[in-house]
C-alpha cells in the first residue's frame, strides 16, 4: 500500500513534473518504486498510441453553432422584451406618468389655487349636461375638468353681493335705520341664495349622474374616483370659503355629498363593467378565431391552393386582431394561369377525399391532404374557445396547404406559407411540425443552412420523442449532404 | 532512462513499432504554453460575453476535441458523446453571462462537461450494467460487442497488424472499465490535457488525490494488459 505522497511523486515523475534534482532523488531512491514507474510509463505510452483522441464529426460544429446562434437570438429577443416590459412597468415610466399627472393637475388647478376660495367656482368650465366629457371618453383626466360646481357658480354672485352688503352695514356704523334696512336685505339675499343653492344642488345631482355614466361607460373607475376626490377637494375648499353664507354652504354640502356618492358609485361599478367589457372582447375574439379558422380551412378545399395564401394571411391577421374586421369576406386571389390545371386537379382530389367517408382522428392526426385536415378543422371550429385545438387546426391546414403547393411545384409559396404560419407557433410543439416540414422543403432545395436552422428549431420545440426523432433524422440527412 | 524512453521501450515490448513516445496532445504542453492558452481562452470568452459570436467559434474550435473525447470516454457511446458535446457548449452559451473573468475557462468548461456526463451516466445506469452486451463506443465503427472484443484479446495472434488493432480494443475496453473516479482523471489528463491542479478543481478533490487516482488508473490498465497476455519485455 503506497501513501498518497508516494503516488504523487511517481505520477509527477511519469509526467516529468519533478525538477531535475527531485527526479534524480526519485531514481536513486526505492528501486521497486522506479520499476513501478517504468511499468506504468510503458502503459501510458501504449495507451497514448493505441487509444488516440478522435475528432468529433464536423456536422456537430455546425449544429452547435446554429443552436448557439438561435440561443443567442432568443436571449437577445427575450432581453429586449424584458427591457420593454421593465421600462413600461418600471419606476421610470410610472414616475413619468405620475409627474405628468401631477403637472396636469397643478396646471389645471393653478387658477383655482391662486384665487380666493369663494371665487374658484367661476373659472371652471361648465359643460352642457347632455354629453359626457370627451376627455373621459378617451379615458384620461385631461382637458377641462367636468365638475359639479354649478351650484357654486350660481351662488358666488349672491355671496359677493351679501359680502358687499355686510361691508356697507359696517360702514354705516351708527345709523340704526340704515342698519336695520340693510339688515333686512342680507336676510332676503340669504333666503334667495338658499333657494338658488337648492336648485343648483338638484342640477348638480343630475350632472353627477351624467358624469357617472360617462365614467362607468369607459370603465375608468380609478379615474372617476380620482376626479371625484379632486372635485370633492375643490368643493370642500369652496364650502369652507363660503362659510359666511349659510345657504350657500348647505348647497355646497349637498352638492358635495352627491358628488361623493356618484364618484363612489362609479368606482364600485367600474370592475363589473370592466368584466362585462372583457367578456365581450373575449367573445369577439372567439368569433374572430372561428371565422378565421373556417376561412383558413375552406381555402384549400374550395378554391385550390392558389386562393389559400390570401385567405390565410387574412385569417392570420384576423386572429391577431380579433376585434378588427375578422368576419370580413375576402376576395379570392386569382391563381396564375400556368398552375391552374394542377390546382384544379388538387382541388377536385381534395373534394373527392372529403366526400368519401372518413374515420379521421378527432384532433391531432397528421393530415396529409387538405381534405384530411378538414374534419380536424371542423372540430376545432366547434370548440373555438379551445386555443390549442385552433392552433393545431391551423397547423394541420398549413401543412396540408404546403404539401399541396409542393405537389403543385410551387415551393416558394409553400415556404412562404409555412414561414408565416410558423411565426405564430414558435416555441410550441405545433411549431415543431411546421419547422420540420419547412426544413424538409428547404433540404429538398439544397438550402442546407436554412434547413438546418428550422430542423434545430423543430428539435428544440418537439413535444414528444417521435417529433424529436424526425428532427434528428432530418439533421442527419442535412449533415450527410 | 527518461519516461519518454520508457514509453518507446514499452511500446516495443507491447508489440507496437518502435519510435518516439507519442504525445498526448496538450497533455504534454509546457506550463508557459498552457498559461498562454488560458489567457487566450479568457480573452475569447470575454469577447463572446460582450456579444462577439466569432469568439465562440474560436473557443469551440480550440476545445471541441478535448470535450468530445472526454464525453466519449466517460459515456462510452458515440451518439451520447455527440449529444453531450452539443449540450455542454450550449450550456456555455447560456451561462456565458455568469462566467467571471477570474475563473479559468477550461476549469469551468470541464466542470460543465463532467456534470453533464455524471448526470447522463446516472440516467443510464441500467444500460451501463449491461455494457458487455452493447457495442462499445463506435470509434472503430465495427459495432462488435465489448464482451466479444475482450474475449478476442485472450488469444494471441501472430499477425502484428491485427494484434495492434486488438490492442486498441483492449485498451479502449480497459479504459471504459475503469472506475468512474479514475476514468475521469485519466481522460481529463490524457485526452483533454488538463494539469492535475485543474483536474482537482474540476472534480473537487485535493491535487494529490487526483494524482493518486491517476496512478490507480494506470495500475488498473497494466493489470488488464497482463491478464490479456501482454507482458513487458526488458529492452
Interface residues (C-beta under 8 A of the other chain):
Chain A: X2 X4 X5 X7 X8 X10 X11 X12 X13 X14 X15 X16 X37 X38 X39 X40 X41 X42 X43 X44 X45 X46 X47 X48 X49 X50 X51 X52 X53 X54 X55 X56 X57 X60 X61 X63 X64 X65 X67 X68 X69 X71 X72 X75
Chain B: X1 X2 X3 X4 X6 X7 X8 X9 X10 X11 X13 X14 X16 X21 X22 X23 X24 X25 X27 X53 X56 X57 X60 X61 X64 X65 X66 X68 X69 X72 X81 X82 X85 X86 X89 X90 X93 X94 X139 X164 X167 X168 X170 X171 X172 X175 X190 X191 X196 X207 X208 X209 X211 X212 X214 X215 X216 X218 X219 X221 X222 X225 X232
